[in-house]
Each structure stands twice: as C-alpha cells, then as structure tokens.
C-alpha cells in the first residue's frame, strides 16, 4: 500500500501525519506529501526522508492516495493530480460530504474509500468512520487509520453525513462546552485560572473514566447525581426541554444538512 501520497497536509492532514509518526506506522520514506503551504508535521517528516512537493512524475509511485483537502478544493486537486497517478492507486478521501462516485469519476474510475476522522488522531486517540463498497479500498482505509485510534465501519454511505455530525464535528462541540463551563465558573466567582483548571481536568477525567469503565454514560451520570443535590439541580436545567438533548439534536441536523450541501 506504499508509497502513500497525501494531498493536503493542513490541520487534519497534519494530525494524521503526527499520529503515524508517533505510532511508527509508516516509514517517512514511504510518504509523499503535496501541499502548497505544508504545516510543521510535513516539514518534520521531509527532514526524515519524506518527499514534500516533488515533481509531478513522482506521484505515479503512489499506491495509496489520501485526499485530505477541504471539500471546496477537492475537484481542483483531483484535476491536478489524477493524470499522474498509477491506474491501481486507491483513493482514500476525508473530504466531508463528497460522494464516492463523484470522487471515483474525477480520479479516473479508481477505487475509493471514504473516511471521517478526528484530529485526536495526532495522539493516537482519534475516531474514524469508514465506508467503501470495494473490500480492498476498505482494507486500505483500515490500514491507514487503525494506527490512529478507533475505527467504525458504516454499511451505508448515506450514514457518512450523520457520522460527520456526530463524530467528525463533535470535538468542537466538546471544546465549546468547556469554554462555556469555564465562563460559567468565572461568572459564579471563580478566578479565571482556577475555573479553567477545574473545568478542563474534571471533564478530561470524566471522559477517561467513561472510556476505562465500560459503563453507559447514563449509569455514570446516575452514580454522581444524588437526589435533591447540587448535580440534580444543574441537570434539571441541562436536560430540560430546551437543554442539551434538543440542542444537540438540532446541532446534528444542521451539520448533516451542511454535509449534504458540501457534497452537492
């Protein structure tokens, strides 16, 4: 499956490169990176032997192509690179919302897998939703993303929109929650430094417990909610009619809608 050609080494591509480097998943000499403004991860790997922005003819060596650019740019990138690729190169795309058949068409009918990853791939804690109707392409996507964390296979490509909304975009939901909790702590009188430390360490610890314990989140919630206590008082707000359940349903609906628009 190597050499691997990465088209786009920005925020997501850089996270993948960093995750591969930490995991020792691939040798730098097996990587070809193409990006007009490469990030520090790409530059570091170049120093270790990866090819960064080589001549077009070098692209023909690639067995796997990771399309890691924004959905608005992918057609231009495909037009620039497809004529140089080997006929048996497999395309693995992380472009949100863009259908496999459209990618395959622009890449000359080559096999395609789709992936929706998260940037925690950089530390081996990523989550990747995978879809391909070709078993070989799916296996190629697994090989790329299993070293970076958890992978989930989707049986229907249409579910990629929901996976994008529930997983691909969800780290931003958590970061927004942390911001809001820090702000609420300061509004309640905590100094900024203490509010930041309390909010961040508490939430990362709770997430670690969720991952380690194997318990359902509802059960963990019940375990820390005493009847008539402070947590119950807060949850009556968060789980109320206009609270988190309805807000997150609407957030996911909006993200799904935008994912579909990006692929149109």
C-alpha positions as protocol buffer text, in pm:
chain_id: "A"
residue {
  index: 1
  type: UNK
  ca { x: 0 y: 0 z: 0 }
}
residue {
  index: 2
  type: UNK
  ca { x: 302 y: 228 z: -1 }
}
residue {
  index: 3
  type: UNK
  ca { x: 417 y: 478 z: -108 }
}
residue {
  index: 4
  type: UNK
  ca { x: 132 y: 689 z: 34 }
}
residue {
  index: 5
  type: UNK
  ca { x: 57 y: 1020 z: -132 }
}
residue {
  index: 6
  type: UNK
  ca { x: -107 y: 1274 z: 99 }
}
residue {
  index: 7
  type: UNK
  ca { x: -288 y: 1551 z: -85 }
}
residue {
  index: 8
  type: UNK
  ca { x: -320 y: 1827 z: 174 }
}
residue {
  index: 9
  type: UNK
  ca { x: -122 y: 1850 z: 496 }
}
residue {
  index: 10
  type: UNK
  ca { x: -313 y: 2116 z: 686 }
}
residue {
  index: 11
  type: UNK
  ca { x: -490 y: 2072 z: 1020 }
}
residue {
  index: 12
  type: UNK
  ca { x: -638 y: 1726 z: 955 }
}
residue {
  index: 13
  type: UNK
  ca { x: -356 y: 1603 z: 735 }
}
residue {
  index: 14
  type: UNK
  ca { x: -102 y: 1722 z: 988 }
}
residue {
  index: 15
  type: UNK
  ca { x: -284 y: 1535 z: 1265 }
}
residue {
  index: 16
  type: UNK
  ca { x: -271 y: 1214 z: 1060 }
}
residue {
  index: 17
  type: UNK
  ca { x: 99 y: 1261 z: 985 }
}
residue {
  index: 18
  type: UNK
  ca { x: 176 y: 1323 z: 1353 }
}
residue {
  index: 19
  type: UNK
  ca { x: -23 y: 1016 z: 1454 }
}
residue {
  index: 20
  type: UNK
  ca { x: 160 y: 798 z: 1204 }
}
residue {
  index: 21
  type: UNK
  ca { x: 494 y: 935 z: 1324 }
}
residue {
  index: 22
  type: UNK
  ca { x: 413 y: 864 z: 1690 }
}
residue {
  index: 23
  type: UNK
  ca { x: 284 y: 515 z: 1613 }
}
residue {
  index: 24
  type: UNK
  ca { x: 569 y: 429 z: 1378 }
}
residue {
  index: 25
  type: UNK
  ca { x: 301 y: 321 z: 1132 }
}
residue {
  index: 26
  type: UNK
  ca { x: 495 y: 407 z: 816 }
}
residue {
  index: 27
  type: UNK
  ca { x: 849 y: 499 z: 731 }
}
residue {
  index: 28
  type: UNK
  ca { x: 895 y: 864 z: 631 }
}
residue {
  index: 29
  type: UNK
  ca { x: 1049 y: 739 z: 306 }
}
residue {
  index: 30
  type: UNK
  ca { x: 712 y: 578 z: 225 }
}
residue {
  index: 31
  type: UNK
  ca { x: 535 y: 917 z: 233 }
}
residue {
  index: 32
  type: UNK
  ca { x: 485 y: 1168 z: -48 }
}
residue {
  index: 33
  type: UNK
  ca { x: 323 y: 1492 z: 67 }
}
residue {
  index: 34
  type: UNK
  ca { x: 174 y: 1757 z: -158 }
}
residue {
  index: 35
  type: UNK
  ca { x: 62 y: 2089 z: -10 }
}
residue {
  index: 36
  type: UNK
  ca { x: 143 y: 2445 z: -120 }
}
residue {
  index: 37
  type: UNK
  ca { x: 162 y: 2554 z: 246 }
}
residue {
  index: 38
  type: UNK
  ca { x: 270 y: 2247 z: 441 }
}
residue {
  index: 39
  type: UNK
  ca { x: 248 y: 2251 z: 817 }
}
residue {
  index: 40
  type: UNK
  ca { x: 523 y: 2164 z: 1067 }
}
residue {
  index: 41
  type: UNK
  ca { x: 442 y: 1791 z: 1066 }
}
residue {
  index: 42
  type: UNK
  ca { x: 502 y: 1767 z: 692 }
}
residue {
  index: 43
  type: UNK
  ca { x: 822 y: 1968 z: 718 }
}
residue {
  index: 44
  type: UNK
  ca { x: 949 y: 1749 z: 1001 }
}
residue {
  index: 45
  type: UNK
  ca { x: 883 y: 1434 z: 800 }
}
residue {
  index: 46
  type: UNK
  ca { x: 1057 y: 1583 z: 500 }
}
residue {
  index: 47
  type: UNK
  ca { x: 1368 y: 1616 z: 715 }
}
residue {
  index: 48
  type: UNK
  ca { x: 1335 y: 1244 z: 792 }
}
residue {
  index: 49
  type: UNK
  ca { x: 1308 y: 1136 z: 429 }
}
residue {
  index: 50
  type: UNK
  ca { x: 952 y: 1202 z: 310 }
}
residue {
  index: 51
  type: UNK
  ca { x: 907 y: 1366 z: -29 }
}
residue {
  index: 52
  type: UNK
  ca { x: 746 y: 1708 z: 3 }
}
residue {
  index: 53
  type: UNK
  ca { x: 603 y: 1869 z: -310 }
}
residue {
  index: 54
  type: UNK
  ca { x: 810 y: 1660 z: -553 }
}
residue {
  index: 55
  type: UNK
  ca { x: 780 y: 1682 z: -934 }
}
residue {
  index: 56
  type: UNK
  ca { x: 451 y: 1554 z: -1076 }
}
residue {
  index: 57
  type: UNK
  ca { x: 614 y: 1242 z: -1220 }
}
residue {
  index: 58
  type: UNK
  ca { x: 686 y: 1117 z: -866 }
}
residue {
  index: 59
  type: UNK
  ca { x: 312 y: 1088 z: -800 }
}
residue {
  index: 60
  type: UNK
  ca { x: 295 y: 778 z: -1020 }
}
residue {
  index: 61
  type: UNK
  ca { x: 477 y: 582 z: -748 }
}
residue {
  index: 62
  type: UNK
  ca { x: 187 y: 614 z: -504 }
}
residue {
  index: 63
  type: UNK
  ca { x: -19 y: 303 z: -427 }
}
residue {
  index: 64
  type: UNK
  ca { x: -249 y: 486 z: -183 }
}
residue {
  index: 65
  type: UNK
  ca { x: -370 y: 845 z: -213 }
}
residue {
  index: 66
  type: UNK
  ca { x: -509 y: 1019 z: 97 }
}
residue {
  index: 67
  type: UNK
  ca { x: -726 y: 1309 z: -23 }
}
residue {
  index: 68
  type: UNK
  ca { x: -709 y: 1539 z: 278 }
}
residue {
  index: 69
  type: UNK
  ca { x: -822 y: 1878 z: 147 }
}
residue {
  index: 70
  type: UNK
  ca { x: -1129 y: 2090 z: 217 }
}
residue {
  index: 71
  type: UNK
  ca { x: -1443 y: 1984 z: 26 }
}
residue {
  index: 72
  type: UNK
  ca { x: -1439 y: 2310 z: -169 }
}
residue {
  index: 73
  type: UNK
  ca { x: -1093 y: 2230 z: -312 }
}
residue {
  index: 74
  type: UNK
  ca { x: -1104 y: 1862 z: -392 }
}
residue {
  index: 75
  type: UNK
  ca { x: -1205 y: 1888 z: -759 }
}
residue {
  index: 76
  type: UNK
  ca { x: -916 y: 2120 z: -839 }
}
residue {
  index: 77
  type: UNK
  ca { x: -674 y: 1891 z: -658 }
}
residue {
  index: 78
  type: UNK
  ca { x: -813 y: 1587 z: -841 }
}
residue {
  index: 79
  type: UNK
  ca { x: -774 y: 1759 z: -1178 }
}
residue {
  index: 80
  type: UNK
  ca { x: -412 y: 1844 z: -1100 }
}
residue {
  index: 81
  type: UNK
  ca { x: -309 y: 1501 z: -974 }
}
residue {
  index: 82
  type: UNK
  ca { x: -527 y: 1231 z: -1134 }
}
residue {
  index: 83
  type: UNK
  ca { x: -341 y: 1229 z: -1471 }
}
residue {
  index: 84
  type: UNK
  ca { x: -16 y: 1142 z: -1293 }
}
residue {
  index: 85
  type: UNK
  ca { x: -142 y: 857 z: -1074 }
}
residue {
  index: 86
  type: UNK
  ca { x: -97 y: 486 z: -1135 }
}
residue {
  index: 87
  type: UNK
  ca { x: -407 y: 307 z: -1260 }
}
residue {
  index: 88
  type: UNK
  ca { x: -419 y: 84 z: -950 }
}
residue {
  index: 89
  type: UNK
  ca { x: -383 y: 363 z: -694 }
}
residue {
  index: 90
  type: UNK
  ca { x: -655 y: 357 z: -426 }
}
residue {
  index: 91
  type: UNK
  ca { x: -811 y: 688 z: -322 }
}
residue {
  index: 92
  type: UNK
  ca { x: -899 y: 739 z: 45 }
}
residue {
  index: 93
  type: UNK
  ca { x: -1092 y: 1062 z: 96 }
}
residue {
  index: 94
  type: UNK
  ca { x: -1160 y: 1262 z: 412 }
}
residue {
  index: 95
  type: UNK
  ca { x: -1349 y: 1536 z: 224 }
}
residue {
  index: 96
  type: UNK
  ca { x: -1674 y: 1588 z: 417 }
}
residue {
  index: 97
  type: UNK
  ca { x: -1993 y: 1523 z: 223 }
}
residue {
  index: 98
  type: UNK
  ca { x: -1830 y: 1428 z: -108 }
}
residue {
  index: 99
  type: UNK
  ca { x: -1973 y: 1104 z: -252 }
}
residue {
  index: 100
  type: UNK
  ca { x: -1757 y: 809 z: -351 }
}
residue {
  index: 101
  type: UNK
  ca { x: -1895 y: 801 z: -705 }
}
residue {
  index: 102
  type: UNK
  ca { x: -1803 y: 1166 z: -759 }
}
residue {
  index: 103
  type: UNK
  ca { x: -1451 y: 1110 z: -627 }
}
residue {
  index: 104
  type: UNK
  ca { x: -1407 y: 799 z: -842 }
}
residue {
  index: 105
  type: UNK
  ca { x: -1524 y: 987 z: -1151 }
}
residue {
  index: 106
  type: UNK
  ca { x: -1277 y: 1273 z: -1102 }
}
residue {
  index: 107
  type: UNK
  ca { x: -995 y: 1026 z: -1028 }
}
residue {
  index: 108
  type: UNK
  ca { x: -1046 y: 826 z: -1345 }
}
residue {
  index: 109
  type: UNK
  ca { x: -1255 y: 543 z: -1204 }
}
residue {
  index: 110
  type: UNK
  ca { x: -1008 y: 439 z: -934 }
}
residue {
  index: 111
  type: UNK
  ca { x: -1128 y: 259 z: -621 }
}
residue {
  index: 112
  type: UNK
  ca { x: -1239 y: 490 z: -341 }
}
residue {
  index: 113
  type: UNK
  ca { x: -1287 y: 469 z: 36 }
}
residue {
  index: 114
  type: UNK
  ca { x: -1429 y: 749 z: 246 }
}
residue {
  index: 115
  type: UNK
  ca { x: -1318 y: 835 z: 599 }
}
residue {
  index: 116
  type: UNK
  ca { x: -1436 y: 1091 z: 853 }
}
residue {
  index: 117
  type: UNK
  ca { x: -1158 y: 1118 z: 1114 }
}
residue {
  index: 118
  type: UNK
  ca { x: -1095 y: 1342 z: 1415 }
}
residue {
  index: 119
  type: UNK
  ca { x: -785 y: 1545 z: 1494 }
}
residue {
  index: 120
  type: UNK
  ca { x: -715 y: 1337 z: 1807 }
}
residue {
  index: 121
  type: UNK
  ca { x: -553 y: 1105 z: 1553 }
}
residue {
  index: 122
  type: UNK
  ca { x: -242 y: 1310 z: 1629 }
}
residue {
  index: 123
  type: UNK
  ca { x: -212 y: 1144 z: 1971 }
}
residue {
  index: 124
  type: UNK
  ca { x: -347 y: 800 z: 1876 }
}
residue {
  index: 125
  type: UNK
  ca { x: -689 y: 875 z: 2023 }
}
residue {
  index: 126
  type: UNK
  ca { x: -875 y: 952 z: 1701 }
}
residue {
  index: 127
  type: UNK
  ca { x: -1205 y: 814 z: 1580 }
}
residue {
  index: 128
  type: UNK
  ca { x: -1260 y: 738 z: 1213 }
}
residue {
  index: 129
  type: UNK
  ca { x: -1584 y: 647 z: 1036 }
}
residue {
  index: 130
  type: UNK
  ca { x: -1514 y: 437 z: 725 }
}
residue {
  index: 131
  type: UNK
  ca { x: -1712 y: 348 z: 415 }
}
residue {
  index: 132
  type: UNK
  ca { x: -1622 y: 173 z: 90 }
}
residue {
  index: 133
  type: UNK
  ca { x: -1816 y: -57 z: -138 }
}
residue {
  index: 134
  type: UNK
  ca { x: -1490 y: -217 z: -251 }
}
residue {
  index: 135
  type: UNK
  ca { x: -1335 y: -452 z: 11 }
}
residue {
  index: 136
  type: UNK
  ca { x: -981 y: -372 z: -98 }
}
residue {
  index: 137
  type: UNK
  ca { x: -1040 y: 1 z: -62 }
}
residue {
  index: 138
  type: UNK
  ca { x: -1195 y: -52 z: 282 }
}
residue {
  index: 139
  type: UNK
  ca { x: -895 y: -258 z: 389 }
}
residue {
  index: 140
  type: UNK
  ca { x: -666 y: 21 z: 270 }
}
residue {
  index: 141
  type: UNK
  ca { x: -857 y: 275 z: 480 }
}
residue {
  index: 142
  type: UNK
  ca { x: -831 y: 46 z: 783 }
}
residue {
  index: 143
  type: UNK
  ca { x: -456 y: 21 z: 738 }
}
residue {
  index: 144
  type: UNK
  ca { x: -425 y: 399 z: 731 }
}
residue {
  index: 145
  type: UNK
  ca { x: -646 y: 479 z: 1031 }
}
residue {
  index: 146
  type: UNK
  ca { x: -627 y: 183 z: 1271 }
}
residue {
  index: 147
  type: UNK
  ca { x: -287 y: 306 z: 1400 }
}
residue {
  index: 148
  type: UNK
  ca { x: -456 y: 636 z: 1491 }
}
residue {
  index: 149
  type: UNK
  ca { x: -736 y: 517 z: 1721 }
}
residue {
  index: 150
  type: UNK
  ca { x: -1082 y: 365 z: 1687 }
}
residue {
  index: 151
  type: UNK
  ca { x: -1241 y: 286 z: 1350 }
}
residue {
  index: 152
  type: UNK
  ca { x: -1610 y: 228 z: 1278 }
}
residue {
  index: 153
  type: UNK
  ca { x: -1729 y: 72 z: 950 }
}
residue {
  index: 154
  type: UNK
  ca { x: -2052 y: 207 z: 804 }
}
residue {
  index: 155
  type: UNK
  ca { x: -2266 y: -20 z: 587 }
}
residue {
  index: 156
  type: UNK
  ca { x: -2438 y: 266 z: 401 }
}
residue {
  index: 157
  type: UNK
  ca { x: -2260 y: 564 z: 251 }
}
residue {
  index: 158
  type: UNK
  ca { x: -2557 y: 783 z: 337 }
}
residue {
  index: 159
  type: UNK
  ca { x: -2466 y: 740 z: 704 }
}
residue {
  index: 160
  type: UNK
  ca { x: -2144 y: 934 z: 649 }
}
residue {
  index: 161
  type: UNK
  ca { x: -2340 y: 1258 z: 688 }
}
residue {
  index: 162
  type: UNK
  ca { x: -2455 y: 1154 z: 1035 }
}
residue {
  index: 163
  type: UNK
  ca { x: -2109 y: 1024 z: 1124 }
}
residue {
  index: 164
  type: UNK
  ca { x: -1965 y: 1360 z: 1027 }
}
residue {
  index: 165
  type: UNK
  ca { x: -2215 y: 1539 z: 1252 }
}
residue {
  index: 166
  type: UNK
  ca { x: -2182 y: 1301 z: 1549 }
}
residue {
  index: 167
  type: UNK
  ca { x: -1808 y: 1231 z: 1532 }
}
residue {
  index: 168
  type: UNK
  ca { x: -1614 y: 1440 z: 1283 }
}
residue {
  index: 169
  type: UNK
  ca { x: -1754 y: 1771 z: 1410 }
}
residue {
  index: 170
  type: UNK
  ca { x: -1806 y: 1665 z: 1772 }
}
residue {
  index: 171
  type: UNK
  ca { x: -1465 y: 1760 z: 1914 }
}
residue {
  index: 172
  type: UNK
  ca { x: -1565 y: 2122 z: 1852 }
}
residue {
  index: 173
  type: UNK
  ca { x: -1887 y: 2062 z: 2049 }
}
residue {
  index: 174
  type: UNK
  ca { x: -1682 y: 1947 z: 2348 }
}
residue {
  index: 175
  type: UNK
  ca { x: -1441 y: 2238 z: 2324 }
}
residue {
  index: 176
  type: UNK
  ca { x: -1737 y: 2476 z: 2309 }
}
residue {
  index: 177
  type: UNK
  ca { x: -1882 y: 2309 z: 2621 }
}
residue {
  index: 178
  type: UNK
  ca { x: -1552 y: 2350 z: 2805 }
}
residue {
  index: 179
  type: UNK
  ca { x: -1539 y: 2718 z: 2708 }
}
residue {
  index: 180
  type: UNK
  ca { x: -1893 y: 2769 z: 2832 }
}
residue {
  index: 181
  type: UNK
  ca { x: -1827 y: 2584 z: 3160 }
}
residue {
  index: 182
  type: UNK
  ca { x: -1516 y: 2791 z: 3225 }
}
residue {
  index: 183
  type: UNK
  ca { x: -1718 y: 3107 z: 3163 }
}
residue {
  index: 184
  type: UNK
  ca { x: -1994 y: 2989 z: 3396 }
}
residue {
  index: 185
  type: UNK
  ca { x: -1737 y: 2918 z: 3667 }
}
residue {
  index: 186
  type: UNK
  ca { x: -1596 y: 3268 z: 3639 }
}
residue {
  index: 187
  type: UNK
  ca { x: -1948 y: 3414 z: 3645 }
}
residue {
  index: 188
  type: UNK
  ca { x: -2002 y: 3223 z: 3972 }
}
residue {
  index: 189
  type: UNK
  ca { x: -1698 y: 3390 z: 4122 }
}
residue {
  index: 190
  type: UNK
  ca { x: -1403 y: 3161 z: 4046 }
}
residue {
  index: 191
  type: UNK
  ca { x: -1080 y: 3330 z: 3929 }
}
residue {
  index: 192
  type: UNK
  ca { x: -1004 y: 3257 z: 3562 }
}
residue {
  index: 193
  type: UNK
  ca { x: -706 y: 3029 z: 3633 }
}
residue {
  index: 194
  type: UNK
  ca { x: -898 y: 2814 z: 3878 }
}
residue {
  index: 195
  type: UNK
  ca { x: -1210 y: 2799 z: 3658 }
}
residue {
  index: 196
  type: UNK
  ca { x: -1001 y: 2682 z: 3362 }
}
residue {
  index: 197
  type: UNK
  ca { x: -817 y: 2415 z: 3558 }
}
residue {
  index: 198
  type: UNK
  ca { x: -1128 y: 2282 z: 3732 }
}
residue {
  index: 199
  type: UNK
  ca { x: -1334 y: 2262 z: 3412 }
}
residue {
  index: 200
  type: UNK
  ca { x: -1064 y: 2103 z: 3197 }
}
residue {
  index: 201
  type: UNK
  ca { x: -928 y: 1847 z: 3441 }
}
residue {
  index: 202
  type: UNK
  ca { x: -1277 y: 1743 z: 3553 }
}
residue {
  index: 203
  type: UNK
  ca { x: -1403 y: 1684 z: 3202 }
}
residue {
  index: 204
  type: UNK
  ca { x: -1092 y: 1503 z: 3079 }
}
residue {
  index: 205
  type: UNK
  ca { x: -1106 y: 1284 z: 3389 }
}
residue {
  index: 206
  type: UNK
  ca { x: -1474 y: 1207 z: 3333 }
}
residue {
  index: 207
  type: UNK
  ca { x: -1404 y: 1116 z: 2970 }
}
residue {
  index: 208
  type: UNK
  ca { x: -1121 y: 888 z: 3076 }
}
residue {
  index: 209
  type: UNK
  ca { x: -1349 y: 715 z: 3328 }
}
residue {
  index: 210
  type: UNK
  ca { x: -1615 y: 666 z: 3060 }
}
residue {
  index: 211
  type: UNK
  ca { x: -1357 y: 505 z: 2832 }
}
residue {
  index: 212
  type: UNK
  ca { x: -1199 y: 290 z: 3104 }
}
residue {
  index: 213
  type: UNK
  ca { x: -1505 y: 174 z: 3299 }
}
residue {
  index: 214
  type: UNK
  ca { x: -1716 y: 41 z: 3015 }
}
residue {
  index: 215
  type: UNK
  ca { x: -2024 y: 183 z: 3188 }
}
residue {
  index: 216
  type: UNK
  ca { x: -2303 y: 351 z: 2998 }
}
residue {
  index: 217
  type: UNK
  ca { x: -2295 y: 732 z: 3027 }
}
residue {
  index: 218
  type: UNK
  ca { x: -2646 y: 731 z: 3173 }
}
residue {
  index: 219
  type: UNK
  ca { x: -2529 y: 500 z: 3454 }
}
residue {
  index: 220
  type: UNK
  ca { x: -2224 y: 712 z: 3529 }
}
residue {
  index: 221
  type: UNK
  ca { x: -2450 y: 1017 z: 3539 }
}
residue {
  index: 222
  type: UNK
  ca { x: -2680 y: 846 z: 3788 }
}
residue {
  index: 223
  type: UNK
  ca { x: -2384 y: 750 z: 4007 }
}
residue {
  index: 224
  type: UNK
  ca { x: -2287 y: 1113 z: 4061 }
}
residue {
  index: 225
  type: UNK
  ca { x: -2639 y: 1254 z: 4090 }
}
residue {
  index: 226
  type: UNK
  ca { x: -2773 y: 1249 z: 4445 }
}
residue {
  index: 227
  type: UNK
  ca { x: -3149 y: 1305 z: 4479 }
}
residue {
  index: 228
  type: UNK
  ca { x: -3213 y: 1664 z: 4576 }
}
residue {
  index: 229
  type: UNK
  ca { x: -2844 y: 1754 z: 4544 }
}
residue {
  index: 230
  type: UNK
  ca { x: -2647 y: 2014 z: 4351 }
}
residue {
  index: 231
  type: UNK
  ca { x: -2589 y: 1793 z: 4046 }
}
residue {
  index: 232
  type: UNK
  ca { x: -2957 y: 1717 z: 4013 }
}
residue {
  index: 233
  type: UNK
  ca { x: -3035 y: 2089 z: 4029 }
}
residue {
  index: 234
  type: UNK
  ca { x: -2793 y: 2155 z: 3744 }
}
residue {
  index: 235
  type: UNK
  ca { x: -2915 y: 1859 z: 3536 }
}
residue {
  index: 236
  type: UNK
  ca { x: -3272 y: 1982 z: 3562 }
}
residue {
  index: 237
  type: UNK
  ca { x: -3150 y: 2274 z: 3351 }
}
residue {
  index: 238
  type: UNK
  ca { x: -2918 y: 2083 z: 3116 }
}
residue {
  index: 239
  type: UNK
  ca { x: -3167 y: 1803 z: 3046 }
}
residue {
  index: 240
  type: UNK
  ca { x: -3475 y: 2026 z: 3035 }
}
residue {
  index: 241
  type: UNK
  ca { x: -3697 y: 2091 z: 2736 }
}
residue {
  index: 242
  type: UNK
  ca { x: -3455 y: 2345 z: 2590 }
}
residue {
  index: 243
  type: UNK
  ca { x: -3139 y: 2178 z: 2720 }
}
residue {
  index: 244
  type: UNK
  ca { x: -2867 y: 1957 z: 2578 }
}
residue {
  index: 245
  type: UNK
  ca { x: -3082 y: 1682 z: 2416 }
}
residue {
  index: 246
  type: UNK
  ca { x: -3278 y: 1923 z: 2198 }
}
residue {
  index: 247
  type: UNK
  ca { x: -2975 y: 2145 z: 2131 }
}
residue {
  index: 248
  type: UNK
  ca { x: -2760 y: 1853 z: 2019 }
}
residue {
  index: 249
  type: UNK
  ca { x: -3035 y: 1707 z: 1801 }
}
residue {
  index: 250
  type: UNK
  ca { x: -3062 y: 2043 z: 1626 }
}
residue {
  index: 251
  type: UNK
  ca { x: -2684 y: 2075 z: 1602 }
}
residue {
  index: 252
  type: UNK
  ca { x: -2655 y: 1733 z: 1438 }
}
residue {
  index: 253
  type: UNK
  ca { x: -2942 y: 1814 z: 1199 }
}
residue {
  index: 254
  type: UNK
  ca { x: -2764 y: 2133 z: 1093 }
}
residue {
  index: 255
  type: UNK
  ca { x: -2431 y: 1956 z: 1047 }
}
residue {
  index: 256
  type: UNK
  ca { x: -2593 y: 1680 z: 839 }
}
residue {
  index: 257
  type: UNK
  ca { x: -2760 y: 1941 z: 621 }
}
residue {
  index: 258
  type: UNK
  ca { x: -2430 y: 2120 z: 563 }
}
residue {
  index: 259
  type: UNK
  ca { x: -2252 y: 1792 z: 487 }
}
residue {
  index: 260
  type: UNK
  ca { x: -2506 y: 1720 z: 216 }
}
residue {
  index: 261
  type: UNK
  ca { x: -2465 y: 2071 z: 75 }
}
residue {
  index: 262
  type: UNK
  ca { x: -2087 y: 2031 z: 56 }
}
residue {
  index: 263
  type: UNK
  ca { x: -2128 y: 1713 z: -148 }
}
residue {
  index: 264
  type: UNK
  ca { x: -2381 y: 1858 z: -390 }
}
